[in-house]
Amino acid sequence: MGVFDGVYLEDGFVLGIQANPGRLCLDVEVVLTPEHPRYRPPAPGEQYCYAVAVIEFADVRRLTWDGQGTPPAKDASGETDYGGIDALFWDGSAYHVEGDWGAIVVVSAAPALHWGAGHRKNP
């Protein structure tokens, strides 16, 4: 199973972004599809099965972040919301991650997905 199999990024939310030497982390709330092993029926009042995770790019050798976009919004629960991930792809030499918060091009190891809000490692 690939790291993003059963994960739908487009209807999720970016809750925070940390770019540090050697590492890029996106705190996210993603949508899980029924094919994902962590899937559960949506909670009352939810449209989808949401899960909190961190997308980590380790061993960063080069990173550019253009058009850092609009300031984050506050969602109904008061959490910071940077919008969604509109695109995440590999072009053969770098990963591209795009959303309202800008466009990041990163040369790094393949992204990893860590589940839960407490999974982010401090640099």
Disulfide bonds with the S-S distance in Angstrom:
none
